[in-house]
Amino acid sequence: MTQSKQIEYIVRDIKALDYQGKLEILEQIVRFLRRPGIKKPKRKPSLLELEGLGKEMWKDVNVDDFIEEERNSWN
């Protein structure tokens, strides 16, 4: 059985519980996930984390002159 099918069955069973039963399931899941040794998934890096990367390279560069030199190199 695939994991998505298992989850589907679990969710169906949880829906059948009353409020207290659903709350108990939630509390058990939280306790399980907080146990030592449970690995948290790695967060995907954001493109925004690259902001400022390499800024020291450009510190003393005149941007307009650089762009002009690059444009001239194309001819």
C-alpha positions in Angstrom: 0.0 0.0 0.0 1.3 3.4 -0.9 2.0 6.1 1.7 -0.6 8.4 0.2 -3.2 5.6 0.4 -2.3 4.9 4.1 -2.7 8.6 4.9 -6.1 8.6 3.2 -7.2 5.7 5.4 -5.9 7.4 8.5 -7.6 10.7 7.7 -10.9 8.8 7.1 -10.6 7.1 10.5 -9.7 10.4 12.2 -12.7 12.1 10.7 -14.9 9.4 12.3 -13.6 10.3 15.8 -15.3 12.9 18.1 -13.5 16.1 19.0 -11.7 14.6 22.1 -10.5 11.6 20.0 -9.1 13.9 17.3 -7.4 16.0 20.0 -5.8 12.9 21.5 -4.5 11.8 18.1 -3.0 15.3 17.6 -1.3 15.3 21.0 0.2 11.8 20.4 1.6 13.0 17.0 3.1 16.1 18.6 4.7 14.0 21.4 6.0 11.5 18.8 7.6 14.3 16.7 9.2 15.9 19.7 11.0 12.7 20.7 14.8 12.8 20.5 16.2 11.1 17.4 13.3 12.2 15.2 15.0 14.1 12.3 13.4 17.3 11.2 13.2 17.7 7.4 15.8 20.1 6.0 14.3 23.4 5.0 14.7 24.3 1.3 16.9 27.3 0.9 15.3 30.5 -0.3 16.6 32.5 -3.2 16.4 35.5 -1.0 19.2 34.1 1.2 21.6 34.9 -1.7 21.0 38.6 -1.3 24.3 40.4 -0.7 26.4 37.4 -1.6 29.7 38.6 -3.2 29.0 42.2 -2.4 32.6 42.6 -1.3 33.7 41.9 -4.9 31.8 44.9 -6.1 32.7 47.3 -3.3 35.2 49.4 -5.3 33.7 48.9 -8.7 31.9 51.7 -10.5 28.9 49.9 -11.9 28.3 52.3 -14.8 32.0 51.9 -16.0 31.8 48.1 -15.6 28.6 47.9 -17.7 30.1 50.2 -20.4 33.3 48.0 -20.5 31.2 44.9 -20.9 29.1 46.4 -23.7 32.2 47.5 -25.5 33.7 44.0 -25.2 30.8 42.6 -27.3 31.9 44.5 -30.4 
